[in-house]
């Protein structure tokens, strides 16, 4: 019989400070008395989190980790809390939602019960929704469960602070909570969650990750399971690479059922991808101008055009993209005309023998242009789906920050790009752009983004060879 395939048990990216001693084994053994069995990746995580120095202090006074959803990341926290209760620590478990903090309380109560302890004899609990608490009667250990606020925890002292749903942890909340462990002789803060989406309110988690990976924080650790770039959501090898519990509590079928139109959201929530952009700001003028090229670069033959019909039906924008010899993608807006000028002006560009593909977006004109192209015996245009538009915007944003595109600093394009902000598309973290200035037409930028997307995702032409 074939051996069961399991997800990767070690992080794809981690920063763990050197240590010789850990209390992790004690925590795992205690957890296993409940009838549950820690998975290898969970054991490794708790070993690193509970590493201690020779003086007994935690090696990592702060530790963060990110694991895609439904992998059992909260079991790691439960192990840490169960050990803390049995050794007399004061614990504060915070979450973004009350339902999450309540579930954490239920999980810990269940572990205490299954490990042989009895309520009323070994511990007592406060069951009030939103104000749950556990008090150990055999040790001095306590655990309080709260929803985070800008005032939560002030005036109270704890040894262990848990930041659950850390992708929603805001700067104001951190200002209120980070001091609650200050008077502890051996404090520790654990942040756990998933990579933030566009609609996530928190910035602390992403900033902490960036600083730790750059070596800018002392006494800090980090671990994650992730893909570095937006990837093929159907690639099962990537499912196993980024989901350590796949094959144990997750199945291929359950992941397959999650696949929808929003490829970006799947990359974030199932493949652990961290979008490489500042989610609170759009592209700045200096960032855009850094990619300016004084002269037209040497380009490959294929041209990728994109037409965007403006949201209000007033304008039509046309842009082009092509791959440059240095591997970058050159983008340029060709024109933006009023709708009343008709569509015929577009056809000469599409009839160019170098034209590889034409993307057309905008429901108020897609069908008209597609029919006109058909009447002129031109190849049918690409009509992008919502998920493809979302992917195009994410790909363009990453190209800007990776400096993998170039342009000739057209004044109209510079004005639009440097005066835009993000807008949500769909309900799963997708985004597009909208103008900050009513006098600027965002369709110029939208058409350029779609041309870039088609150019970046198209495969090279297959040259057919005649053999005799």
C-alpha positions as CSV (number, residue, x, y, z in Angstrom):
1,X,0.0,0.0,0.0
2,X,1.3,3.5,-0.9
3,X,2.5,5.6,2.0
4,X,0.2,8.5,2.9
5,X,1.6,11.8,1.6
6,X,2.0,14.5,4.3
7,X,2.4,18.2,4.1
8,X,5.8,19.8,4.7
9,X,6.6,19.6,8.4
10,X,9.2,22.3,8.5
11,X,8.6,26.0,7.7
12,X,9.4,27.3,4.3
13,X,10.9,30.4,6.0
14,X,12.0,30.8,9.6
15,X,14.2,32.8,12.0
16,X,15.0,30.8,15.1
17,X,17.7,31.9,17.6
18,X,20.2,29.2,18.7
19,X,19.3,27.3,21.8
20,X,20.3,24.1,23.7
21,X,17.4,23.7,26.1
22,X,13.6,23.8,25.6
23,X,10.5,23.2,27.7
24,X,8.7,22.1,24.5
25,X,8.9,18.4,25.3
26,X,7.1,19.0,28.6
27,X,4.4,20.9,26.8
28,X,3.9,18.2,24.1
29,X,3.8,15.4,26.7
30,X,1.2,17.4,28.7
31,X,-0.9,18.0,25.6
32,X,-0.7,14.3,24.6
33,X,-2.2,13.3,27.9
34,X,-5.5,14.8,26.6
35,X,-5.8,12.0,24.0
36,X,-4.6,14.2,21.2
37,X,-1.3,13.7,19.4
38,X,0.8,16.7,18.4
39,X,1.9,16.6,14.7
40,X,5.6,16.8,14.0
41,X,5.4,20.3,12.8
42,X,3.5,21.4,15.9
43,X,6.1,19.8,18.1
44,X,8.9,21.6,16.3
45,X,7.1,24.9,16.6
46,X,6.5,24.5,20.4
47,X,10.2,23.4,20.9
48,X,11.3,26.7,19.3
49,X,8.8,28.9,21.0
50,X,9.6,27.4,24.4
51,X,13.4,27.4,24.1
52,X,15.1,28.8,27.2
53,X,18.4,30.3,28.1
54,X,20.7,29.1,30.9
55,X,19.1,31.7,33.2
56,X,15.6,30.3,32.5
57,X,14.5,33.2,30.4
58,X,12.8,32.6,27.1
59,X,15.1,32.7,24.1
60,X,12.3,34.3,22.1
61,X,10.4,36.8,24.2
62,X,8.4,37.4,21.0
63,X,7.5,34.7,18.5
64,X,5.3,34.9,15.4
65,X,4.1,32.3,13.0
66,X,1.8,32.2,10.0
67,X,0.1,29.0,8.7
68,X,-2.6,28.7,6.1
69,X,-6.1,28.2,7.4
70,X,-7.4,25.0,9.0
71,X,-4.0,23.5,9.6
72,X,-4.3,23.5,13.4
73,X,-2.1,26.5,14.2
74,X,-4.2,27.2,17.4
75,X,-3.2,23.8,18.8
76,X,0.4,25.2,19.2
77,X,-1.0,28.0,21.2
78,X,-3.1,25.6,23.2
79,X,0.0,23.6,24.1
80,X,1.8,26.7,25.3
81,X,-1.2,27.8,27.4
82,X,-1.8,24.4,28.9
83,X,1.8,24.3,30.0
84,X,1.5,27.9,31.3
85,X,-1.5,27.1,33.4
86,X,0.1,24.0,35.0
87,X,3.3,26.0,35.8
88,X,1.5,29.1,37.3
89,X,1.7,31.7,34.5
90,X,-0.8,34.5,34.0
91,X,-2.1,34.3,30.5
92,X,-4.0,36.8,28.3
93,X,-5.4,35.4,25.0
94,X,-6.7,38.0,22.7
95,X,-8.5,37.7,19.3
96,X,-10.1,40.0,16.7
97,X,-13.5,38.4,17.2
98,X,-15.3,37.3,20.3
99,X,-16.2,34.0,18.7
100,X,-12.5,33.3,18.2
101,X,-11.5,34.0,21.8
102,X,-14.5,32.0,23.0
103,X,-13.4,29.0,20.9
104,X,-9.9,29.3,22.4
105,X,-11.4,29.1,25.9
106,X,-13.5,26.1,24.9
107,X,-10.4,24.4,23.4
108,X,-8.4,24.9,26.6
109,X,-11.2,23.8,28.9
110,X,-11.5,20.6,26.8
111,X,-7.8,19.9,27.0
112,X,-7.8,20.3,30.8
113,X,-10.8,18.0,31.1
114,X,-9.4,15.4,28.8
115,X,-6.0,15.4,30.6
116,X,-7.7,14.3,33.8
117,X,-8.3,17.6,35.6
118,X,-11.7,18.3,37.1
119,X,-13.6,21.6,37.2
120,X,-14.2,22.6,40.8
121,X,-11.3,20.5,42.1
122,X,-8.4,21.4,39.9
123,X,-9.6,24.5,38.3
124,X,-12.6,26.9,38.1
125,X,-13.8,28.9,35.1
126,X,-15.9,32.0,34.3
127,X,-18.2,31.2,31.4
128,X,-19.5,34.7,30.7
129,X,-19.4,35.2,26.9
130,X,-16.6,37.7,26.1
131,X,-15.2,37.6,29.6
132,X,-14.1,33.9,29.9
133,X,-11.5,33.0,32.4
134,X,-9.8,30.0,33.8
135,X,-8.2,29.9,37.3
136,X,-6.2,26.9,38.3
137,X,-6.7,25.7,41.9
138,X,-3.6,23.5,42.0
139,X,-1.3,26.2,40.7
140,X,-1.4,30.0,40.5
141,X,-2.0,29.8,36.7
142,X,-4.8,31.9,35.1
143,X,-6.0,32.5,31.6
144,X,-8.2,35.4,30.5
145,X,-9.8,35.5,27.0
146,X,-10.7,38.9,25.5
147,X,-11.5,40.6,22.2
148,X,-8.9,43.2,21.4
149,X,-9.6,46.9,21.7
150,X,-7.5,50.0,22.1
151,X,-8.0,49.8,25.9
152,X,-8.0,46.0,26.4
153,X,-5.6,44.8,29.1
154,X,-4.7,48.2,30.5
155,X,-4.0,48.0,34.3
156,X,-3.6,44.2,34.3
157,X,-0.3,42.2,34.4
158,X,0.4,38.9,32.6
159,X,3.3,36.6,31.8
160,X,2.1,35.4,28.4
161,X,0.3,37.4,25.8
162,X,-1.4,35.6,22.8
163,X,-2.2,37.6,19.7
164,X,-4.6,35.4,17.9
165,X,-5.9,36.4,14.4
166,X,-2.7,38.6,14.3
167,X,-3.4,39.7,10.7
168,X,-6.0,42.0,12.3
169,X,-3.7,43.4,15.0
170,X,-3.5,47.2,14.7
171,X,-1.0,49.7,16.0
172,X,-3.5,51.2,18.4
173,X,-4.2,47.8,19.9
174,X,-0.5,47.0,20.2
175,X,0.0,50.3,22.1
176,X,-2.6,49.2,24.6
177,X,-1.4,45.6,25.0
178,X,2.4,45.5,24.7
179,X,2.9,46.8,28.3
180,X,0.7,44.1,29.9
181,X,3.6,41.8,30.2
182,X,6.2,44.4,31.2
183,X,6.2,43.6,34.9
184,X,6.6,39.8,34.3
185,X,10.0,38.3,35.3
186,X,9.9,36.2,32.1
187,X,7.4,37.6,29.6
188,X,6.5,36.2,26.2
189,X,4.3,37.3,23.4
190,X,3.1,35.0,20.6
191,X,1.5,36.3,17.4
192,X,-0.2,33.7,15.2
193,X,-2.4,34.1,12.1
194,X,-2.5,34.1,8.3
195,X,-1.0,36.6,5.9
196,X,-3.2,39.7,5.7
197,X,-5.6,40.3,2.8
198,X,-6.4,43.7,1.3
199,X,-9.3,44.1,3.7
200,X,-7.3,43.1,6.8
201,X,-7.2,46.0,9.3
202,X,-3.9,45.1,11.0
203,X,-0.4,46.2,10.1
204,X,1.6,45.0,13.1
205,X,1.9,41.3,12.0
206,X,3.3,42.2,8.6
207,X,5.8,44.7,10.0
208,X,6.9,42.3,12.7
209,X,7.5,39.6,10.1
210,X,9.5,42.0,7.9
211,X,11.7,43.2,10.7
212,X,12.5,39.7,12.1
213,X,13.4,38.4,8.6
214,X,15.7,41.4,8.2
215,X,17.3,40.7,11.6
216,X,16.1,44.0,13.0
217,X,14.5,42.6,16.2
218,X,16.2,41.1,19.3
219,X,14.9,38.0,21.2
220,X,12.4,37.4,18.3
221,X,11.5,34.4,16.3
222,X,9.4,33.7,13.2
223,X,8.1,30.8,11.1
224,X,5.8,30.5,8.1
225,X,4.6,28.2,5.4
226,X,4.3,30.2,2.2
227,X,4.9,30.6,-1.5
228,X,7.1,33.5,-2.4
229,X,5.1,34.5,-5.5
230,X,1.6,34.3,-6.8
231,X,1.4,30.7,-7.9
232,X,-0.7,28.2,-9.8
233,X,-3.6,27.4,-7.4
234,X,-4.0,23.9,-9.1
235,X,-0.4,22.9,-8.3
236,X,-0.9,20.1,-5.7
237,X,2.8,20.1,-4.9
238,X,2.4,23.6,-3.6
239,X,-0.5,22.5,-1.5
240,X,1.8,20.1,0.3
241,X,4.6,22.6,0.5
242,X,2.5,25.1,2.4
243,X,0.0,23.1,4.4
244,X,1.8,21.0,7.1
245,X,-1.4,19.2,8.1
246,X,-2.4,18.1,4.6
247,X,-2.8,14.3,4.8
248,X,-3.7,14.4,8.5
249,X,-6.6,16.8,9.2
250,X,-6.7,18.3,5.7
251,X,-7.4,16.4,2.4
252,X,-6.7,17.2,-1.2
253,X,-10.4,17.1,-1.9
254,X,-11.2,19.7,0.8
255,X,-8.6,22.0,-0.7
256,X,-9.9,21.4,-4.2
257,X,-13.4,22.4,-3.1
258,X,-12.0,25.7,-2.0
259,X,-10.8,26.7,-5.5
260,X,-12.8,29.5,-7.0
261,X,-12.3,32.5,-9.2
262,X,-10.3,34.5,-6.7
263,X,-6.8,33.2,-7.3
264,X,-5.2,35.9,-5.2
265,X,-7.3,35.0,-2.1
266,X,-6.4,31.3,-2.6
267,X,-2.7,32.2,-2.7
268,X,-3.0,34.1,0.5
269,X,-5.3,31.9,2.6
270,X,-4.3,28.5,1.3
271,X,-0.7,28.9,0.0
272,X,0.3,31.4,2.6
273,X,1.4,34.1,0.2
274,X,2.4,37.6,1.5
275,X,1.5,40.3,-1.0
276,X,4.5,42.5,-1.4
277,X,2.9,45.9,-1.3
278,X,2.0,48.5,1.3
279,X,-1.7,47.8,1.8
280,X,-2.4,51.3,3.1
281,X,-1.0,53.3,0.1
282,X,-1.0,53.2,-3.6
283,X,1.9,53.7,-6.0
284,X,3.9,56.9,-5.4
285,X,5.3,59.2,-8.0
286,X,9.0,58.5,-7.0
287,X,8.3,54.7,-7.2
288,X,6.8,55.0,-10.6
289,X,9.6,57.3,-12.0
290,X,12.3,54.9,-10.8
291,X,11.3,52.6,-13.7
292,X,11.5,55.3,-16.3
293,X,13.6,54.6,-19.4
294,X,14.8,57.5,-21.5
295,X,14.7,55.6,-24.8
296,X,12.5,52.9,-26.1
297,X,14.1,49.6,-25.2
298,X,14.7,46.8,-27.7
299,X,11.5,44.8,-27.7
300,X,10.5,41.3,-28.7
301,X,8.1,41.1,-31.7
302,X,4.9,40.2,-29.8
303,X,2.6,43.1,-28.8
304,X,-0.2,42.8,-26.2
305,X,-2.9,45.4,-26.4
306,X,-5.6,46.1,-23.9
307,X,-8.7,48.2,-24.1
308,X,-10.5,49.5,-21.1
309,X,-14.0,51.1,-21.3
310,X,-14.3,53.6,-18.6
311,X,-16.8,53.0,-15.7
312,X,-19.0,55.9,-16.6
313,X,-19.0,55.1,-20.4
314,X,-17.3,58.3,-21.4
315,X,-13.8,57.2,-22.4
316,X,-11.9,54.3,-24.0
317,X,-8.3,53.7,-23.2
318,X,-5.8,51.7,-25.2
319,X,-2.4,50.4,-23.9
320,X,0.3,48.1,-25.1
321,X,2.9,45.9,-23.5
322,X,5.9,44.0,-24.8
323,X,8.8,42.1,-23.4
324,X,12.1,43.9,-23.5
325,X,15.5,42.3,-24.2
326,X,16.5,42.6,-20.5
327,X,13.5,40.6,-19.4
328,X,11.4,43.6,-18.2
329,X,8.0,44.4,-19.6
330,X,7.6,47.7,-21.3
331,X,4.2,49.3,-20.9
332,X,2.7,52.4,-22.6
333,X,-0.7,54.0,-23.0
334,X,-1.4,54.6,-26.7
335,X,-4.5,56.8,-26.4
336,X,-7.6,57.6,-24.4
337,X,-10.5,58.9,-26.5
338,X,-14.1,59.7,-25.9
339,X,-16.6,56.9,-26.6
340,X,-18.4,59.1,-29.1
341,X,-15.3,58.9,-31.3
342,X,-16.3,55.3,-32.1
343,X,-14.2,52.1,-32.2
344,X,-12.7,52.1,-35.7
345,X,-9.5,53.9,-34.5
346,X,-8.6,50.8,-32.5
347,X,-8.6,48.3,-35.5
348,X,-5.2,49.3,-37.1
349,X,-3.4,48.4,-33.9
350,X,-5.1,45.0,-33.8
351,X,-4.4,44.3,-37.4
352,X,-0.7,44.7,-36.8
353,X,1.1,41.4,-37.6
354,X,3.0,41.7,-34.3
355,X,-0.2,41.7,-32.3
356,X,-0.3,38.6,-30.1
357,X,-3.4,39.2,-28.1
358,X,-6.1,41.9,-27.3
359,X,-7.7,42.2,-23.9
360,X,-11.0,44.0,-23.7
361,X,-12.6,45.0,-20.4
362,X,-15.7,47.0,-19.5
363,X,-19.2,45.7,-19.9
364,X,-20.4,48.9,-21.6
365,X,-18.3,48.1,-24.6
366,X,-16.9,44.6,-24.6
367,X,-19.6,43.0,-26.8
368,X,-19.6,45.9,-29.3
369,X,-15.8,45.7,-29.8
370,X,-15.8,41.9,-29.9
371,X,-18.4,41.9,-32.7
372,X,-16.5,44.6,-34.6
373,X,-13.3,42.5,-34.4
374,X,-15.2,39.5,-35.6
375,X,-16.7,41.4,-38.6
376,X,-13.1,42.4,-39.5
377,X,-11.9,38.8,-39.3
378,X,-9.7,39.5,-36.3
379,X,-8.8,37.0,-33.6
380,X,-11.4,37.1,-30.8
381,X,-10.3,39.3,-27.8
382,X,-9.6,38.1,-24.3
383,X,-12.5,39.1,-22.0
384,X,-11.1,38.8,-18.5
385,X,-13.1,37.4,-15.6
386,X,-13.3,39.2,-12.3
387,X,-10.6,36.8,-10.8
388,X,-8.3,37.5,-13.8
389,X,-8.7,41.3,-13.3
390,X,-7.8,40.8,-9.6
391,X,-4.8,38.8,-10.5
392,X,-3.8,41.4,-13.1
393,X,-3.8,44.2,-10.5
394,X,-1.8,42.1,-8.0
395,X,0.7,41.1,-10.6
396,X,1.2,44.7,-11.7
397,X,1.6,45.9,-8.1
398,X,4.3,43.3,-7.5
399,X,6.0,44.2,-10.8
400,X,6.2,47.8,-9.6
401,X,7.9,46.9,-6.4
402,X,10.2,44.4,-8.1
403,X,11.1,46.9,-10.8
404,X,10.3,44.3,-13.4
405,X,8.6,46.7,-15.8
406,X,9.6,50.0,-17.5
407,X,7.9,52.9,-19.2
408,X,8.7,56.3,-20.8
409,X,7.0,58.5,-18.2
410,X,4.1,59.7,-20.2
411,X,2.7,62.7,-18.3
412,X,-0.9,61.5,-18.4
413,X,0.2,58.0,-17.1
414,X,2.4,59.5,-14.4
415,X,-0.5,61.7,-13.2
416,X,-2.9,58.8,-13.0
417,X,-0.6,56.3,-11.4
418,X,0.6,58.7,-8.8
419,X,-2.9,59.8,-7.9
420,X,-4.7,56.6,-7.2
421,X,-5.9,54.5,-4.3
422,X,-6.9,50.9,-4.0
423,X,-10.5,49.7,-4.0
424,X,-11.8,46.3,-3.0
425,X,-13.0,43.9,-5.6
426,X,-15.1,41.0,-4.4
427,X,-15.2,39.9,-0.8
428,X,-12.0,37.9,-0.6
429,X,-9.2,40.4,-0.6
430,X,-9.1,41.3,-4.3
431,X,-8.3,44.9,-5.3
432,X,-8.3,47.4,-8.2
433,X,-7.7,51.1,-8.4
434,X,-9.7,54.3,-8.4
435,X,-8.6,57.8,-9.0
436,X,-8.0,60.4,-6.2
437,X,-8.7,63.1,-8.7
438,X,-11.9,63.2,-10.6
439,X,-10.2,64.9,-13.6
440,X,-7.9,61.8,-14.1
441,X,-9.3,58.8,-15.9
442,X,-8.3,55.5,-14.2
443,X,-9.1,53.6,-17.4
444,X,-5.6,54.7,-18.6
445,X,-4.0,52.8,-15.8
446,X,-6.5,49.9,-16.0
447,X,-5.7,49.3,-19.7
448,X,-2.0,49.3,-19.0
449,X,-2.4,46.8,-16.1
450,X,-4.3,44.4,-18.4
451,X,-1.8,44.7,-21.2
452,X,1.0,44.0,-18.7
453,X,-0.9,41.0,-17.3
454,X,-1.4,39.4,-20.7
455,X,2.2,40.0,-21.7
456,X,3.5,38.6,-18.4
457,X,1.3,35.4,-18.4
458,X,1.5,34.5,-22.1
459,X,3.7,31.6,-23.1
460,X,6.4,32.0,-25.8
461,X,5.3,31.2,-29.3
462,X,5.9,27.6,-30.4
463,X,7.9,27.7,-33.7
464,X,6.8,25.0,-36.0
465,X,9.5,23.3,-38.0
466,X,8.9,21.5,-41.2
467,X,10.8,18.3,-41.5
468,X,11.2,16.3,-44.8
